[in-house]
C-alpha cells in the first residue's frame, strides 16, 4: 500500500509553524493556570504528582497534541491545503488519539509495562495496515512478510525510546525539537510534502511547550505526551518510505536524529536482561541518570545531551546535502558514527570510574 503525496502550498508551512507554536504556548499556559487556580483539582493533582514522583504538573502532552491536531484539521477545513490530504490526516489522528488515550490512562492508573507494550503493538499493527510500512531496504532488499515485523519494531521502539528519555526536565521535548528541526530541513530540501509539513508543525508545537518544560519545569509531558509524540516522530520518518522513496537518506536521517533515544533504549533493554531482570522494568542507568550522578545539574545534563544530539544532526545534514555521494559514503559515515559513540561512552565510563576512585579514596581516609 502506497500513501499518496498531494501538494501543500509553501506558505502553509510558515503559517503552520507559527500557529502551532502560538497555540501550544497558549494552551500550555492555560493548563498551568487551570491546575494552579482551581482548588477542586488540588487534591487529585497532588496525589498524582506524589505517585509520579515529580512535584510538577503532568499532562503537558495534552496542549502539544491538541495544537498539532488543531493545525492539521483547521488548515484542512479552511481549505488551505489539498483535500486529498484527508486520508493521511485521518490515519495519523487515529494513531495519535489511541496513543494519547493510552498515555492518559498510564499517567493516572499506572498500567503494567506489559499491558502498555501490548497496546502499543496493537496500535502499531493498525497503522501498518493503514499504510505506514517499511516494504524494502533501499532498492534491492524486499522485506516481504518481514515488513510488518520491522515496521512495528520501529513504531514501538521509537515510541518507547522517547518515553524512556523523558526522565528529566526538558530532555525529551528538547530532543524531539532538535530531531523535528533536522527532519524539517531534510524533507523540505528533498520536497517530501506531507513529511516536511508534519515535521514543521510538530516543531512549532514542541517549541511552544518547551518554554515551560525547560528546567526548572512548570509542567512535564508525562506518558500523555511522550507516547504520542514518540509515535508521531516514528510515523513522520516512516512516511517517505510508505510513499516509496527508497534513497538511503530516508533510512539514515531518522537513525541519526534519534540516535540518543535509540541508544539509550537499546542499552537499557540489554542491561536489564544482563542483570536478569525484566527488560520492561525501571532503573536509574539511563544516560541522564548517569550524568546527574556525576554531579551535573539538570540544566548541564540536558545541555550535554543536546550538544551531542546537535553534533550528530549536523553531520547528518552535511551528509544529506551531498545526496549523490551517499551510496559510497554510508559505510564510512557509519564507521564515523560508531567511533564517535564509542568515544562518548568511553569518556562517560572514565568519568564514572574517576568519581568512584575519588569516593573510595575519601572513604578510606
Secondary structure in CASP SS format (residue, H / E / C, confidence):
PFRMAT SS
TARGET T0000
AUTHOR 0000-0000-0000
METHOD secondary structure of the structure
MODEL  1
X C 1.00
X C 1.00
X C 1.00
X C 1.00
X C 1.00
X C 1.00
X C 1.00
X C 1.00
X C 1.00
X H 1.00
X H 1.00
X H 1.00
X H 1.00
X H 1.00
X H 1.00
X H 1.00
X H 1.00
X H 1.00
X H 1.00
X H 1.00
X H 1.00
X H 1.00
X H 1.00
X H 1.00
X H 1.00
X H 1.00
X H 1.00
X H 1.00
X H 1.00
X H 1.00
X H 1.00
X H 1.00
X H 1.00
X H 1.00
X H 1.00
X H 1.00
X H 1.00
X C 1.00
X H 1.00
X H 1.00
X H 1.00
X H 1.00
X H 1.00
X H 1.00
X H 1.00
X H 1.00
X H 1.00
X H 1.00
X H 1.00
X H 1.00
X H 1.00
X H 1.00
X C 1.00
X C 1.00
X C 1.00
X C 1.00
X E 1.00
X C 1.00
X C 1.00
X C 1.00
X H 1.00
X H 1.00
X H 1.00
X H 1.00
X H 1.00
X H 1.00
X H 1.00
X H 1.00
X H 1.00
X H 1.00
X H 1.00
X H 1.00
X H 1.00
X H 1.00
X H 1.00
X H 1.00
X H 1.00
X C 1.00
X C 1.00
X C 1.00
X C 1.00
X C 1.00
X H 1.00
X H 1.00
X H 1.00
X H 1.00
X H 1.00
X H 1.00
X H 1.00
X H 1.00
X H 1.00
X H 1.00
X H 1.00
X H 1.00
X H 1.00
X H 1.00
X H 1.00
X H 1.00
X H 1.00
X H 1.00
X H 1.00
X H 1.00
X H 1.00
X H 1.00
X H 1.00
X H 1.00
X H 1.00
X H 1.00
X H 1.00
X C 1.00
X C 1.00
X C 1.00
X H 1.00
X H 1.00
X H 1.00
X H 1.00
X H 1.00
X H 1.00
X H 1.00
X H 1.00
X H 1.00
X H 1.00
X H 1.00
X H 1.00
X H 1.00
X H 1.00
X H 1.00
X H 1.00
X H 1.00
X C 1.00
X C 1.00
X C 1.00
X C 1.00
X C 1.00
X C 1.00
X E 1.00
X E 1.00
X C 1.00
X C 1.00
X C 1.00
X E 1.00
X E 1.00
X C 1.00
X C 1.00
X C 1.00
X H 1.00
X H 1.00
X H 1.00
X H 1.00
X H 1.00
X H 1.00
X H 1.00
X H 1.00
X H 1.00
X H 1.00
X H 1.00
X H 1.00
X H 1.00
X H 1.00
X H 1.00
X H 1.00
X H 1.00
X H 1.00
X H 1.00
X H 1.00
X C 1.00
X C 1.00
X C 1.00
X C 1.00
X C 1.00
X H 1.00
X H 1.00
X H 1.00
X H 1.00
X H 1.00
X H 1.00
X H 1.00
X H 1.00
X H 1.00
X H 1.00
X H 1.00
X H 1.00
X H 1.00
X H 1.00
X H 1.00
X H 1.00
X H 1.00
X H 1.00
X H 1.00
X C 1.00
X C 1.00
X C 1.00
X H 1.00
X H 1.00
X H 1.00
X H 1.00
X H 1.00
X H 1.00
X H 1.00
X H 1.00
X H 1.00
X H 1.00
X H 1.00
X H 1.00
X H 1.00
X H 1.00
X H 1.00
X H 1.00
X H 1.00
X H 1.00
X H 1.00
X H 1.00
X H 1.00
X C 1.00
X C 1.00
X C 1.00
X C 1.00
X C 1.00
X E 1.00
X C 1.00
X C 1.00
X H 1.00
X H 1.00
X H 1.00
X H 1.00
X H 1.00
X H 1.00
X H 1.00
X H 1.00
X H 1.00
X H 1.00
X H 1.00
X H 1.00
X H 1.00
X H 1.00
X H 1.00
X H 1.00
X H 1.00
X H 1.00
X H 1.00
X H 1.00
X H 1.00
X C 1.00
X C 1.00
X C 1.00
X C 1.00
X C 1.00
X C 1.00
X H 1.00
X H 1.00
X H 1.00
X H 1.00
X H 1.00
X H 1.00
X H 1.00
X H 1.00
X H 1.00
X C 1.00
X H 1.00
X H 1.00
X H 1.00
X H 1.00
X H 1.00
X H 1.00
X H 1.00
X H 1.00
X H 1.00
X H 1.00
X H 1.00
X H 1.00
X H 1.00
X H 1.00
X H 1.00
X H 1.00
X C 1.00
X C 1.00
X C 1.00
X C 1.00
X C 1.00
X C 1.00
X C 1.00
X C 1.00
X C 1.00
X C 1.00
X C 1.00
X C 1.00
X H 1.00
X H 1.00
X H 1.00
X H 1.00
X H 1.00
X H 1.00
X H 1.00
X C 1.00
X C 1.00
X C 1.00
X C 1.00
X H 1.00
X H 1.00
X H 1.00
X H 1.00
X H 1.00
X H 1.00
X H 1.00
X H 1.00
X H 1.00
X H 1.00
X H 1.00
X H 1.00
X H 1.00
X H 1.00
X H 1.00
X H 1.00
X H 1.00
X H 1.00
X H 1.00
X H 1.00
X H 1.00
X H 1.00
X H 1.00
X H 1.00
X C 1.00
X H 1.00
X H 1.00
X H 1.00
X H 1.00
X H 1.00
X H 1.00
X H 1.00
X H 1.00
X H 1.00
X H 1.00
X H 1.00
X H 1.00
X H 1.00
X H 1.00
X H 1.00
X H 1.00
X H 1.00
X H 1.00
X H 1.00
X H 1.00
X H 1.00
X H 1.00
X H 1.00
X H 1.00
X H 1.00
X H 1.00
X H 1.00
X H 1.00
X H 1.00
X H 1.00
X H 1.00
X H 1.00
X H 1.00
X H 1.00
X H 1.00
X H 1.00
X H 1.00
X H 1.00
X H 1.00
X H 1.00
X H 1.00
X H 1.00
X C 1.00
END
